[in-house]
Amino acid sequence: MSLSNGRTYLAIPGPSVMPDSVLRAMQRPAPNIYEGEIVGVAETITRDLKRAARTEHDVALYICNGHGTWEAALANTVQPGETVLVPATGRFAHGWAEIARGQGIEVQIIEFGKSTPFDPAAVEAALRADTAGKIKAVLATHVDTSGGILNDIPALRAAIDATGHDALLMADCVASMVCDRFEMDAWGVDVAISASQKGFMTPPGLGFVFFGPKAAAARGRIANVQRYWDWVPRANPQMFYQYWGGTAPTHHVFALRAALDLINDEGIEAIWARHDRLARAIWAAIKAWGQGGSLRFNMPDTAFRSRAVTALSMQSPDAARLRAWLEQKAGVTLGIGLGMADPGSPEADGFFRIGHMGHLNAHMVMGVLGTIQAAFEALEVPHGPGGLDAAARVIAAA
Ligand SMILES: *Cc1c(COP(=O)(O)O)cnc(C)c1O
């Protein structure tokens, strides 16, 4: 018997749950793209995206996913033959490195594995060793979604500053923005990238590249910025047609407008606090369950754990069986493990992730945890007692 009919919950780390107001905003005929409402909306989007990233500087919008923003950020700042430094803490850091290589950029990787945050001191040492100044940017993943790892960007900034090296600091905030605290200007980040489908609660397809004055100056050095990726026209909503590099992604624009209204109404500090509290409820349950079975956090230290996604492992029965039960019987879809083992290998079945980003509240979290408890009973998964009680206490204390 299945109990999955009703409103399902896609608890994967992006795309995230879309609010009803975001869905409704797209339910309309195509607008004129040359004049009228859509032109004015673009300006308000630029303003509100900058608020969400905590920056006074610029943002360029692209019709692309997160991978496109990786390419865009580099196309404006680093030339073929120059070097970027990548402290790698999982699949997404390597993804950005691959994009850089594709652009003819030399990549220097500092490997931290899959379950360790990066060590700013190692970045400091690599920059000090670069006496010729070949390194033009440090590509940091704020939250590496594969392992649920939250890296310390202010500590990285301090390490770069200690060397006096003038490499740009770039941060991948696709998973973290609007979920984990991120303050672009206060933290001294030169370029931050994000995309629409995670904390921004909008369908995949819009990419955001935020850039400060030092990155804008670096753009001036580049002999040939590929036209589509050039951030100069895209940061200026007055140049409406160039701003989108062609036809505006009309319905995404309306959807994003509705999502930004929700973000403005709640306030970014309150949103971060909500993510923190709900993440802690999930962690409390998992900690209790883990006392008597194989369920484990990929990142044991909460100081380096993302508030947007939690990466876990579970063996015999493995996580793949848990995920299948939840989807078929309970209407909950958990994320697969990513980058932890070769895709398709038996080991890969032992990893999974819970997405808890964006449009998420206490009853959704208790629902996901309650159905995981039911799956434990159904599949006879050994686990410690008291997981739901522990989660309820964290929520009650809010
Ligand atoms: C989701 C994600 C991306 C890539 O986004 P796509 O839209 O799938 O290209 C990049 N970096 C991080 C950290 C992500 O979580």
The ligand as an ORCA input file, in Angstrom:
! r2SCAN-3c Opt
* xyz 0 1
  C      23.957     23.347     -7.635
  C      25.357     23.860     -7.566
  C      26.088     24.268     -8.697
  C      25.688     24.025    -10.098
  O      24.499     24.404    -10.433
  P      23.861     23.917    -11.825
  O      22.696     24.827    -11.845
  O      23.512     22.488    -11.659
  O      24.816     24.171    -12.902
  C      27.326     24.821     -8.517
  N      27.862     24.935     -7.311
  C      27.226     24.524     -6.214
  C      27.892     24.672     -4.903
  C      25.958     23.972     -6.303
  O      25.334     23.558     -5.202
*
